Structure formats: C-alpha cells, structure tokens
Amino acid sequence: MAVWPLELPALPLHDGYQEQAPDVTVRTEFDAGPAQVRRRASTGVRQFSLQFILDNDEIAVLEAFYYNTLEGGALAFDYAHPRTGVTGEFRFLSPPSYQPVTPEDYRVAFQLELLP
C-alpha cells in the first residue's frame, strides 16, 4: 500500500480543514406522520477537505504521488488522520487544485475519504 510522502507536510492547514462524519442511516418520508429512520450500515466513509501551503518542489512530489503512485487518485494510501493521528486507508475524492499565495507558494486543496 502506498504511503503519504514524507516530503509533504503531515498536517493540513487549520483554516480550510473540514471533516464530515459518515451518514449510516436511511430516511424514508411518508405522506403523513414522521419519517422512518433506520440504520443502513455499521460504518461508513468519512470525508475530508484539506488545504496545504506547498512550494513548487512539494507540488511536484504531490503530483507524482497522485498521478503515478496512485494512478490518478484511483488507489488508496495510508495517511494519519489529521485530527486523531491514527493511520487509516484514504483515497482522493478530487484532484488537487492550486491557488497562488506568493510567487513561490501555492494553497493546494483537495478532498479525501477515509475508507472503513
């Protein structure tokens, strides 16, 4: 299994970090009365929005990891959960996007999912 590159920061920026707990229920609406809610699964996929400040060399490492090692984001990789620090199996939900911060640095944003 691939591992998050050591050449990249381990933790994302606090501003821009977002974590969505998995929805493990199914909700059924009726014509009258309250909706029925039941558990669909015992576990689910947790989603993350992450942002990093990277320079051009670090972006090259990220792109090689994303496009070559992970085959364009199709494969999963080991990464430490940004909040808990526990290593889990993650996968990209979106390719990285880049926004200039300085002439040398970029705000890099992407979404990941933590697989059950």
N, C-alpha and C positions, 0 to 999 in steps of 0.2 A: 504494500500500500504506500502511496506517495505521502510525503510529509510536508507541511508548510515550510518554505525555505528559511533557513537560518539567517540569510542575508536581508530578510524583510522584518519590519517591526512585528513583535508578537502581539501587541495590543493595539486596537484601533483608537481613534480619537474619541473622547467622551462626547463632544458635540457631533452629532451625526450617527451615534450608536443607537440602534433600535432593535429590540428583541420581541418577537411575537410568540407567545405560548401556543402550543398546538390545540386545535379545536377537536375534541374527541367525542362530540355529541352530534346527534341528528335531531332536527326540529321539524315537526310536522304541524302545519296550521290546519285548523278546521273552520267550517262555516260559522260555527257558534262555539263558545266556550274557549277555555285556554288551550294553548298549543301543547302538544305532547312532546316531551324531550326525553331521549334515551341515549345511553352511552353507545357509541359506534365502535370504538376501539379502546384498548387499554393504554395505548401510546400513540404518539403522532409526530409529525415533522415540525420542528421549531425553526422559525425563520428569523434571519438577522439582516439588518442593513448596517454596513461597516464603511468607514472612511479612514484613510491614511494620508499623511503627507509624505510623498516619495520624490526622490530626485530621479534623473534620467537613468542612472545605473540601476536603481532599485526597480524602476518601471520595466527595464529590460529583463530583470530577473522574474518579475511577476508575469510578464507576457510569455516568457519561455516556459514558466511553470504552467500557466493557463493553457496555452496553445499546444505545447509539445508534451509535457508530462501528463497533463490531464485531458489531452486530446480535445481541446476547445471547451473545456468545462464538463465533459461527459463523464469523467471518472471522479470518484470520491478521494478524499485525502484526510489524513489525521491533522487535527488542529486543536489547540487548547481553547476551551470555551472562554470567551472574553470576560465573562462575569464570574464564573466559578473556578476557572483554571483547570477543570477536568478535561482530559483529552477525549475527543469524540470523532466520529466519522462525519465529515462535512462535504458538501457539494455546492458548486456555484449555481445560483439561480439566474444570474445575469452576468454578462461580460463586464469588465471594468470600464468605467468612464473617467475622463480626466478633465480637470479644471485648473488653469494656471493660478498659482498663488504668488510666486515670484518668478523671475526668469529661469531659475534653476529647479524650482519645486512645483509639484502639482498635488491637488487634492484628488485622490483616487477613491472612487466609490463603487461598491458592488454589493450584491445580495448573496447570502449563503443560506443553506438549510442544514440543520443538524439531523442526521438520519437516526431513526430509533434503533 
